[in-house]
Structure formats: C-alpha cells, structure tokens
Amino acid sequence: MPPDIDLADYDYPLPPESIAQYPTPERDGARLLVLERAAGRRTHGRILDLANWLRSGDLLVVNSTRVLPARLRGHKDTGGAAEALILGPVGQAPGRFRALLKTRGRLRNGLKFHFGRGGRGLDAELVALADDGEVTLAFEPNADPYAIGEMPLPPYIRRDEAEPGDSERYQTAYARVPGSIAAPTAGLHLSQRLLAELGDRGVERAEVVLHVGVGTFRPLRPEDLARGRLHSEFIEMPAATAERIAATRARGGRVIAVGTTSARVLESCATGDGQVRATRGDTDLFLAPGATFRVVDGLLSNFHLPRSSLLLLVAAFAGRQNVLDAYAEAVHAGYRFYSYGDAMLIV
C-alpha cells in the first residue's frame, strides 16, 4: 500500500438526512447504483434488479457471521447511567469480557455496574484498563452478558435503543455463526426470495466468515496507515468454498464479494492465481488504493463513511475518482447511506 495516503482525499459531503435511520420495509427494497469500473459508467436501479447484472456461472460469496446482542445498558453503583459494548471473552478466564464503556466520569479499576433489562440483570466490575480505551469487565463466572444485551446499532443510527425489528433486520437472512458486533451490511439486502431468483438463474452462493470487531467503530489512525495493516479479525474460508471458487474460475464465472468483509476474507486467503486456500484464523489485511485484488471480480457494497477503511477498500477496487463521483451522484439522487441504506454493485 502506498505510504502517502491522505485521508482528506477520501472525504465527501453528506447531508445528515441522507443517513438511513431505518431499513426499507422489505429486505430487498433498497435502491442499487451499478458502477462499471472499467468505463466509469453508472446505472440506477433496485436491489431486485441484481439478477440483471449477474450471469449464470457467477458465484456470490457471503459472510455468514451472526451479530451478537452485545450492547448492555445499566448504571454505575453510584447511580450514573452506563452503557457497555461487549467485544468478546478474555481468553479462558470465566466471566471476564473485553468491552467499551460509555459513562460519565473517569474510568478506574474497581468501578461497579449493574446491567440489565426486562427484569433480568447482571453485576460487573471494571478490573482492567487498556491504552486503547478497552476495559475488562468481570461478571459472575457463569454469567452470559449477551443474554441481557440488545443489537449494537452503530452510533449514526440515532435512537435511544434498538427496537424489536432490529433483531431481524440488522442480521442477514443467512447469518448462522455468532461472533460479530456489527453487521456485514451489504448482505442485509439479500432476501430469501432474491437469493432463490439468483439461484434459478444459475448464480451460485458460497459462505465465508469474518467476525466484525471493534475496528469498525474506530477511525483510521496514522499508525494504521504507516503499518498498512488493520485491526485483527477472525476469518474462516471453508474448504467447500475454496472448491466452489476453483470451479467458478474453471467455468469462466466471476467471484462477486457481498460486502467488504467477504472481500477481505477472499483476498486474505488468495494464493496468487485467482484461487484461495482453506483458512481458519485471523486477518489484519488492509486493502487500500495500490492493493491488488487477486480473487474478487465484483463487489456488492453499501455506501461507507468518509475516511474509513471500508471506503478505501472500495476505492482500491474501483478507483478513487470513480467511487467519489458515484457517491456524489448517489447523494444528489437521494440515496440512503450507511448500514440501513442503499447499495452499490461494482462490476
């Protein structure tokens, strides 16, 4: 990756009213902007038009991670409101979880909290502070904080709390492997009926896993750009998916990544000849302008935040000016942005 990336080059104006606060009434009801990256040509349509842009023999690669109910609400034992985002367990230590905390006052070891909703609750104590703002919370050894949690909607969805419908709509229709604290949002548009239609037209589907972590919420730092690496996230490339990719290549089909998370898995597992190897582990791959895509032929993506690693990935795939021009056109045409917003297909 070039060492001279200036994040100001990946900024764009976005009116606040363009940020989607709710999903469309139907899962597959979003708009779709199609960008042909070679010509820079743009076409407007609907997600339901997706079959018109894919071909028999293409392979959709989706991220089957499942979002955990990781947001806890409660209060300090002194009475002040508190909110925790559970990031995952601390090794094998029973009852200990990494978290981000939001509460008034200075964080310090020994602070005690009570989290809960609907008559259920758990006590916790802050037992460790990290330099990056993470904390370790100690619950009872057999406690399950996810049992009292809610969907961790991103902060630009400005609601006091998640609503019942979010438990379905902030989850893909094929989510099955628990582990994320944010949704792989491009996949939120794929309804069972749309997937069935694509299948009837010869478009195949295969799964990978990337558990979206805390880096999704953090802005890119100068040290990230200097290292050319991102936060580490768990990935899995099943052998069956690697075989499906090989078969797709053999018949001349295209590999279409559904979302930036799927794209990162595919490129993390690339062997250099358009194939992938079965993998289970972590990746810190940073796909930014200057990167070479060895597996991904097409990308279905939502519209991402300015200066984010996700926007840099899309720009790396389609070209910075192509993407910024498409985003500007989408703003002008009234597209809805971010997690619950509309989508873009790059072919």
N, C-alpha and C positions, 0 to 999 in steps of 0.2 A: 504494500500500500504506500502511495506517495506520502512523504513525511510533511508536506506543506499544505495539507488540507486546512482550509479556513472555514469554520462552521458558519460564518456570516454568509458564505456563498450558498448555503443550504437553508436559508431563511425565506419566508414568504408571508405576505399579509393575509390574515384570516379573520373575518368578522366573527365576533363571539356567537352570533346567531347561526353560524354555519356548523357549529359543533353539535352533533346529534346527541340529544338527551335520552331518547328512547329509540328502540328498534322500529322498523316498519311493522305494520300489523301482521303481515305474512313474512315468514322467514326468508322467502325468496322474492321479496317485493322491492328490493333495492334497485337503484339505477346502476348502470355499468358504463364506464368510459373505456373504450378499447384503444390502446396505443400500439401502433405498428412501429416497432423501434427502428427498423432499417430506414423507412421513409419518413418517420415522424408524423404519420397521418393519424388523425383521431376521429373516432366514431362514437356516437352516443346511442345507448340502448338500455336494456334492462338485464338484470341477472338471468332472467328467464330466457334471454337470447343466447346464453352461453353455448348451447349446442350448435349454434350457427358459426361459432368461431373455433370450435374444436373439431377434430377429424376422427373418423374410425381408426383405431390403432393407437391413438394418443393415450397417455397414462397420467391421470391425476394423482398426485402424491399429497396426502392429507396428514395433518398432525392429530393423532387420536388422544392427545393428553386431555385430562379432565381437570377443570378448575375446582380447587378446594374451597370450602366456605371459611376463608382464612381471616376475615375481619371480625374482631371482637370489640364489643362496646361495653363500657363499665365505668368504674370510678376508682380513684385512689382511696385508701382507708381514711384519708383526711377529708374526703368529700368531693374533690375536684374531678371533673369528667376526664375520662381516659379512653383511648382507642388503641388497639394493637393490631398489627398485620403480622400474622404468624408466617414465618418464612420456612419453617421445617424443623425437625428434631435436631438436637445436638448429639451427634454420634449415637451411641447406645445408652446415653445417660437417661434413665427413666424420668419422665415428667419434665424434661428440660427442652425448651424450644427457642430458636432464634426468632427475633421479632423486630419490627419497627414500632416505636411508641410515639403517640401524639398526646401530650398533656401539658398543662401549664406548669411552669417551674422547672428547676434544674433536675435532671435525672441523676440519680445516685444509687449505689448499691443499698439494698435494704428496703427500698420503697415497696409498699404492698398495695395490691389491687384486687378488686372483685369485678369479674366479667360475667355477663350473663344476659339472658333474655327469656321471656315466656316462662318465668318461674324456675328456670334452670340456671345455675351459676357455678363458677369456679374461682377459687382464690389463687393468686400468683404473687411471687416476689421477684423483684429485679435483683439478679445475682451477678451479672457481669455486663460491662460496657465496652464496646469496641470503638476504635478510632473512626470507623466509617459510619457511625450512628446506629449500628445494630446493637441490640441488647440481648441478653439471655434471661428468659423468664422461667422460674421454677414453679411448676404446678405439682399437685399430688402425683406420686409415681405412676398411677394407672389412669390419670386424667387424660381425656381427649378434648383438647380445646376446639377442634373442628366441629364437635357435636353441638357447640353453642354459637358457632360462627355464622356469618352471612356472606353472600357473594362479594368479593373485593372489587367493586366497581372502581374504575380509575377516577382520579380527583377532578377531571374536567367534566364528568357527569355529576352535576351539582344537585344532589339530593341529600336529604338528611340521612337516609338509609336505603339499602336495597329493598326493592319491592318483590312481592311473590313471583311475578312474571320473570324477574331477572334470573331466577334459579334455572329456568329453561332456556331463555334467550341469550344469556351470557355463557352459553355452553354449546358446543357444536352438536349436531344431530348424531354424530358418531363418536362422541367423547366416551372413553372407556378406561383410561389409565390415569388414576388420580395422581396429581403432583404439581399442578401449576397454581400460581397466584394471579394470573391474568389469562384471558382467553386468547387463543390464536385466531384473531378476529376475522381474517379473510374467510375462514371456514364457517363462520356464523351464517353466511348467506346460503349454504348448501342444504336445501331441504331434501327429505327422502324422495319426494316426487321428482325433483330436479335431478338427483343422483340416478333415479330409475330411468328417466328420459335419456340421460347421457349414456347409461349402460346399454339401453336399447339401440343407441346409435353407434355402439362399438367403442365408446370411450371407457377405458378400464380405470380402476381405482386401487391404490395400494396405500398402506399406512406406514408412517414413521412416528416417533415420539420425540418431542422436545418439551421438557417441563419449564415453562416460562418463570423466570426468577426475578429477584429484586432489581436487577439491572434495567428492567423495563421501565421502572419508575424514576431512575436516576438519569440526569443529563450526562452527556458525554463530557469527560474531563480531559484536560491537556495530556495527562499521563496515559489515558486510553489511546489517544491519537499518536502519542510518541511510541508506545509499545506496539500499536497495531493489533491489539487483542482486546477482547471484551470480557465481561464477567463470565464465569464458567456456568454452564447449564447442562443438565443431564440429557443425553440423547440415546435413542436406540434405532438402529437400522436393522430390521429383521431380515434373516436370510431369504425369506419368501419375497420381500420387497426388492431385495437386490436381484433376485432371479427375474422378477417382473420387469425391472428396468433393463436387464440384459435382453429379455425377449422383445421389449419395445424397441430397443436400438436395432435389433436384428431385423425387424419388420419395417423399419423406417419411420416409426412413430415418434412423437415428441413427448418429452417429460415435462409436465406442467406442475410447478410447485404451487400448492394452495397456501399462500402466506409466506412471509419472510422466515418464519420458524422452520417450515418444511424446506425452504431453500437452504438454510444454514445446515440442516442435517445432511441434505444431499451433497452439498459441497464439502462438508467436513469428512464425508465418507468416500469422496471421489478417488479413483485410482489413477486418473490421468488420461484415460482413453474413453471417457464418457460413461464408464461403468462405476459401480460402487462396491464397497466391501461391507459385509455384515459387521455391525459395530454395536457395542453397548458400553457407555462410559460418559465422559464429559467433553464439551467443546467450548473453546473461547474464540472461535473463528470470527474475525471482523471483516465483513465484506463491504468494502468502500470503493469509491472510484479508483480505478487502477487494478482492481481484482479481476481475475479470470474465472469465468463460470465454465466448468467442465461438464456439468450434468444437466443443469436447468436450461430448458429451451423456451419456456414460457412461465409467466408469473401472474397469479391472481392475488391482488393485494388491496387492502383498504388504503385510505388516504392518511398519511402519518404526520406526526408532529414535526415542526421545523427543527432543524439542528439535531435530529435524533439518529441513532444508529440504524433505525429501520428505514428512514428516508435516504440515508447514504447507501444502504443496500440496494434500494430501488434505483437510485441514480447510477450506481455501479452497473446495474443490469441494462438499463435503458438509455443512459446518458443524462447528465445533469440538466442540460438545457431542455431536452425532450420532456423530462419529468416536470421541471418547473413550469414550462409552457402548458403542460397538461393540467397541472394543479391550478394555474391561474385561470384556465378555461373552465375548470370544474367550479371554482369559486364564482365566476361570472354567471355560470349556468345554474347556480343554486344547488349544487351537490351538497350532501351532508357528509361531514368529516368525522374521522376517528372511529372508535370501537363500534358504535352503533350506526355508523354512517354508510355511505355508498362504497362502491368498489371500482377497481381499475384492473383490466386484463392487459398484460403486455405480451405481445407475440412477435 
